[in-house]
Amino acid sequence: MAAASPFVEVEVEDRVVKVTNPERVYFPEIGATKLDLLEYYLSVGDGIVNALFERPCMLHRFPKGLAGEKVHQKRIPKGAPDWVETVELHFPRYNRTADELCVTSLASVAWAVQMSTVEFHPWNSRRSDTEKPDEWRIDLDPGPECDWATVQRVAGVVHEVLDELGATGFPKTSGGSGLHVYVRVPPALGFADVRRAAHAFAREVERRAPDDVTTAWWRKDRDPAHLFIDYNQNTRDHTIASAYSVRGVPNAQVSTPVAWDEVADCEPGDFTIATVPARYAAIGDLHATIDEHPFDLGPLLEWAERDEAEGVGAEAETPHGSA
């Protein structure tokens, strides 16, 4: 008979989470273990719960750590305790449903880490109406020859346009080489309209920074030194790593909220599971007030109508995700 896996029990809120193989190394480059990963998420508890709260959430799991297979998991893994909440989603393309994790407590985050989750990728809508996004996501995605300085410059243009619109943007590093900016919106429009508004915004940034930015959807049409504003991240079932999500990269970078005045001086590698806990303890969650700043997308939809009248058509939407 095989020996039982080693484990520790961790008390999280009013739950006890059994963590098996706590000393398994998940990030070989820095020697960080599964337990180190859990302790990181506990250190940013309010922030990660705020980022994921009541959103359908895809899990990026690494059962053997980064050295092993990566699993993209929509359906909640089997064996979940009855206190771990889910939300049922319908995927029209294949007429299937999936019960996805729906975080309502830090204990459910801890359980997901026990199930080998490294990255959390939530929808931009909540379970009260999963078809009505309440988050507009601006994804600054650098091409293969685009440097971080370009990302910083474009972020400045994004901030300028948001200010002119009267929208409050909440930036964060992507955890990779890019930057994300989130804007809370009233959950009144469907995904197609939010994407259409996001595309109109991206075109305006491209007009102001044509030497740095592209909105060309097809990779073959992009200059590799340009930054792509990926408006399609607002399409149904498209997800990106949440604020405070660790990324599956060797140095365990974290997608970390930053203040606008930090963007010009920070580097993506500044934010890892080794550095973010102390930062969080000192300044708290920079996205804590995002719900207090909703922005009506009406002006951007007017921009979209203007552009379309001038013959600037929107590309076809990518298809709904499969289950």
C-alpha positions in Angstrom: 0.0 0.0 0.0 1.3 3.4 -0.9 2.2 5.7 1.9 -0.2 8.6 2.6 0.8 12.0 1.2 2.3 14.4 3.8 -0.1 17.2 4.8 -0.6 20.2 7.0 -3.9 21.6 8.2 -4.3 25.4 7.8 -7.1 27.3 9.6 -8.6 29.9 7.2 -11.4 32.0 8.6 -13.8 29.5 10.1 -12.6 26.6 7.9 -9.7 24.1 8.1 -8.1 23.4 4.8 -6.0 20.2 4.5 -2.9 20.9 2.3 -1.3 17.8 0.9 2.3 17.7 -0.2 3.0 21.2 1.3 6.8 21.0 0.6 6.4 20.2 -3.1 8.4 22.7 -5.0 6.2 24.7 -7.4 8.7 27.3 -8.5 12.1 25.6 -8.9 14.0 28.8 -9.8 13.3 30.3 -6.4 12.6 27.1 -4.4 9.0 28.2 -3.5 6.7 25.4 -2.4 3.0 24.8 -2.4 2.8 26.0 1.2 4.7 29.2 0.2 2.1 29.8 -2.5 -0.7 29.3 0.0 0.9 31.6 2.6 1.3 34.3 -0.1 -2.4 34.1 -0.9 -3.3 34.3 2.7 -1.1 37.4 3.1 -3.2 39.3 0.4 -6.5 37.7 1.5 -8.8 40.7 1.3 -7.3 41.8 -2.0 -7.6 38.4 -3.8 -11.2 37.9 -2.5 -12.1 41.4 -3.7 -10.7 40.7 -7.1 -12.5 37.4 -7.5 -15.7 38.0 -5.5 -18.7 36.2 -7.0 -17.1 36.0 -10.4 -17.0 32.7 -12.4 -13.3 31.7 -12.2 -11.1 29.6 -14.4 -8.3 27.9 -12.6 -4.8 27.4 -14.0 -3.5 24.4 -12.1 0.0 22.9 -11.9 -0.4 19.6 -10.1 3.3 18.9 -10.2 4.5 22.5 -10.0 5.8 24.5 -13.0 8.0 21.6 -14.1 4.8 19.6 -14.8 1.7 19.9 -16.9 -0.4 23.0 -16.8 -4.2 22.4 -16.6 -6.8 25.0 -17.7 -9.8 24.1 -15.6 -13.3 25.6 -16.1 -15.2 23.0 -14.1 -14.5 22.9 -10.4 -12.2 20.0 -9.5 -14.0 17.0 -8.0 -14.0 16.6 -4.2 -14.8 20.2 -3.4 -16.2 20.7 0.1 -19.9 21.7 0.2 -18.9 25.2 1.4 -17.0 26.0 -1.8 -19.4 27.9 -4.0 -19.9 27.6 -7.7 -21.9 29.2 -10.6 -23.3 27.4 -13.5 -22.3 28.8 -16.9 -23.8 27.9 -20.3 -21.5 27.6 -23.4 -23.7 28.0 -26.5 -21.2 26.8 -29.0 -21.4 23.3 -27.7 -24.6 23.6 -25.7 -22.8 22.6 -22.6 -22.7 23.8 -19.0 -19.9 24.0 -16.4 -19.9 24.7 -12.7 -17.1 27.1 -12.2 -15.5 28.2 -8.9 -17.2 31.3 -7.5 -15.1 32.8 -4.7 -16.9 34.3 -1.8 -14.3 33.7 1.0 -10.6 33.3 1.5 -11.1 29.7 2.5 -12.3 28.9 -1.1 -9.1 30.5 -2.4 -7.1 28.3 0.0 -8.9 25.2 -1.2 -8.2 26.0 -4.8 -4.5 26.4 -4.0 -4.7 23.0 -2.2 -6.0 21.7 -5.6 -2.8 23.0 -7.2 -4.1 26.3 -8.5 -1.4 28.8 -9.2 -3.4 31.4 -11.3 -6.9 32.7 -10.9 -8.7 33.9 -14.1 -12.1 35.4 -13.3 -14.8 36.6 -15.7 -15.6 40.3 -15.9 -19.1 39.6 -14.8 -20.6 38.3 -11.5 -22.9 35.5 -10.7 -26.0 37.7 -10.2 -26.0 38.1 -14.0 -23.1 36.5 -15.8 -24.2 37.9 -19.1 -23.8 41.6 -18.0 -20.1 42.6 -17.4 -19.4 45.1 -14.6 -15.7 45.4 -15.4 -14.1 46.9 -18.6 -10.7 45.6 -19.0 -7.9 47.4 -20.9 -5.1 44.9 -21.7 -1.8 46.5 -22.8 -0.2 43.5 -24.4 3.4 44.1 -25.7 4.5 42.5 -28.9 7.6 40.2 -29.0 9.9 43.2 -29.7 8.0 45.7 -27.6 9.8 46.8 -24.4 8.5 47.8 -21.0 9.3 51.5 -21.6 6.7 51.4 -24.4 4.1 49.8 -22.0 4.8 52.7 -19.6 4.4 55.3 -22.3 1.1 53.9 -23.5 -0.2 53.6 -20.0 0.3 57.3 -19.7 -1.9 57.8 -22.8 -4.5 55.5 -21.4 -4.6 57.5 -18.2 -4.9 60.7 -20.1 -7.9 59.5 -22.2 -9.6 58.0 -19.1 -9.2 61.3 -17.3 -10.8 63.1 -20.2 -13.7 60.7 -20.1 -14.1 61.1 -16.4 -13.4 57.4 -15.8 -11.4 56.1 -12.9 -8.9 53.4 -14.0 -7.3 51.0 -11.7 -3.9 49.7 -13.1 -2.1 46.6 -12.3 0.9 44.7 -13.7 -0.1 41.7 -15.7 2.3 39.4 -13.9 4.0 39.0 -17.2 5.4 41.8 -19.5 2.2 43.9 -19.8 -0.2 46.1 -17.9 -3.9 45.9 -17.2 -6.3 48.7 -16.3 -9.7 47.9 -14.9 -12.7 50.3 -14.9 -15.9 49.4 -13.1 -19.0 49.8 -15.2 -22.7 49.4 -14.4 -23.9 45.8 -15.3 -26.3 47.0 -17.9 -24.8 46.0 -21.2 -23.9 42.7 -22.8 -20.4 41.5 -23.7 -20.7 42.6 -27.3 -21.4 46.2 -26.3 -18.7 46.3 -23.7 -16.2 44.9 -26.2 -17.4 47.5 -28.8 -16.8 50.3 -26.3 -13.4 48.8 -25.4 -12.5 48.7 -29.1 -13.4 52.4 -29.6 -11.3 53.3 -26.6 -8.3 51.3 -28.0 -8.6 53.1 -31.4 -8.5 56.5 -29.7 -5.3 55.5 -27.8 -3.9 54.2 -31.1 -4.6 57.6 -32.8 -2.7 59.4 -30.0 0.2 57.0 -30.0 0.5 55.5 -33.5 4.2 54.8 -33.2 3.6 52.6 -30.2 0.1 51.1 -30.4 -1.8 48.8 -32.7 -5.4 47.6 -32.6 -4.9 45.1 -35.5 -6.5 41.9 -34.5 -4.5 39.5 -36.6 -0.9 39.0 -35.5 0.4 39.0 -39.0 -0.8 42.6 -39.3 1.0 43.9 -36.2 4.4 45.4 -35.9 6.2 43.2 -33.4 7.6 46.3 -31.7 4.1 47.7 -31.1 1.8 47.2 -28.1 -1.5 45.6 -28.9 -4.5 46.9 -26.9 -6.4 43.6 -26.6 -10.0 44.8 -26.5 -11.1 41.2 -27.1 -10.4 40.5 -23.4 -13.9 41.9 -22.9 -15.5 39.1 -25.0 -17.6 36.5 -23.3 -15.6 33.7 -21.6 -12.3 35.5 -22.1 -10.4 35.8 -18.9 -7.1 37.3 -17.6 -5.3 36.8 -14.4 -6.8 38.7 -11.5 -5.3 41.3 -9.3 -3.0 39.5 -6.8 -2.9 36.3 -8.9 0.4 34.6 -9.0 1.6 33.8 -12.6 3.0 30.5 -13.6 6.5 31.9 -14.4 9.8 30.9 -12.8 10.2 33.8 -10.5 6.5 33.7 -9.3 5.6 37.2 -10.5 2.3 38.5 -9.2 -0.3 40.6 -11.1 -0.1 43.5 -8.7 -2.2 46.7 -8.4 0.0 49.8 -8.7 -0.8 53.5 -8.4 -0.7 55.6 -11.5 2.3 57.5 -10.2 4.2 54.2 -9.8 3.8 53.1 -13.4 6.8 55.2 -14.7 9.2 53.7 -12.2 8.1 50.1 -11.5 9.3 46.9 -13.3 7.2 43.7 -13.6 9.9 41.8 -11.8 9.5 44.0 -8.7 6.3 42.1 -7.8 6.7 38.5 -6.7 5.4 36.2 -4.0 8.5 37.2 -2.0 7.9 41.0 -2.2 4.2 41.6 -2.5 3.2 40.5 1.0 5.3 43.3 2.7 4.0 45.8 0.1 0.4 44.7 0.8 0.9 44.9 4.6 2.2 48.5 4.2 -0.3 49.9 1.7 -3.3 47.5 1.5 -5.4 46.8 -1.6 -5.1 49.6 -4.2 -8.2 48.2 -5.9 -10.3 48.2 -2.7 -12.5 51.2 -3.8 -13.0 50.2 -7.5 -16.7 49.5 -6.9 -17.2 53.1 -5.8 -16.2 54.5 -9.3 -18.6 53.1 -11.9 -18.3 54.6 -15.4 -21.1 54.8 -18.0 -19.8 53.4 -21.3 -22.2 55.7 -23.3 -19.5 58.1 -24.6 -17.4 55.2 -25.9 -20.4 53.7 -27.7 -20.8 57.1 -29.3 -17.2 56.9 -30.4 -17.9 53.5 -31.8 -20.8 54.8 -33.8 -18.7 57.7 -35.1 -15.9 55.4 -36.2 -18.2 53.0 -37.9 -19.9 55.9 -39.8 -16.4 56.8 -41.0 -15.9 53.3 -42.2 -13.7 52.0 -39.4 -15.5 48.7 -38.8 -15.1 46.4 -35.9 -13.6 42.9 -36.5 -15.9 39.9 -36.0 -16.0 38.7 -32.4 -14.2 35.6 -31.5 -16.6 32.7 -30.8 -18.0 31.9 -27.4 -15.7 29.6 -25.3 -16.3 25.9 -25.1 -16.8 23.9 -21.9 
